[in-house]
Amino acid sequence: MKFRVQMKDPDTLHDAIEESVGKDLASIEALDDDDREVLAERRCEAVQALAGKWFRYGEYLTVEIDTDAKTCVVVEAGNCE
């Protein structure tokens, strides 16, 4: 049996991206705060765009569970209907 579950949380993806980018940029000592802020914004936008492959509207994620194969797969956003 296969079934799909759609989950929605408007802040989780955004918060996770910001946290990860912030940690990544904190390790670059050559950046001042202004440069770090600009770079963080651009990186967050790029990661958000990439995540759009799986997250519809930045907040909906659909997974497909297959009880026969015992798998759980993230469904691409364009294939969620």
C-alpha positions, 0 to 999 in steps of 0.5 A: 500500500502507498499513501501520501502525507502532506505536512504544512509549517510556514516557518520551519523551512525558513528558520532552518535555512536561516540557522544553517546559513548563519552558522556557515557564515559565522565561520568566515572571519574575514566578513564584517557584519554588513557583508555577512548580512548581505551574503546571508540574505543571498544564500538564504534565497538560493537555498529557499529556491533549491528547496522549492523542488520539494516544498510548495510555497515554502511550507508544504512538504509531501511524503509518500509512504510505501508499506510494502517496500517499507520506504518513505520518499519526499515527493517533488512539489510538482508531483503532489496533486 
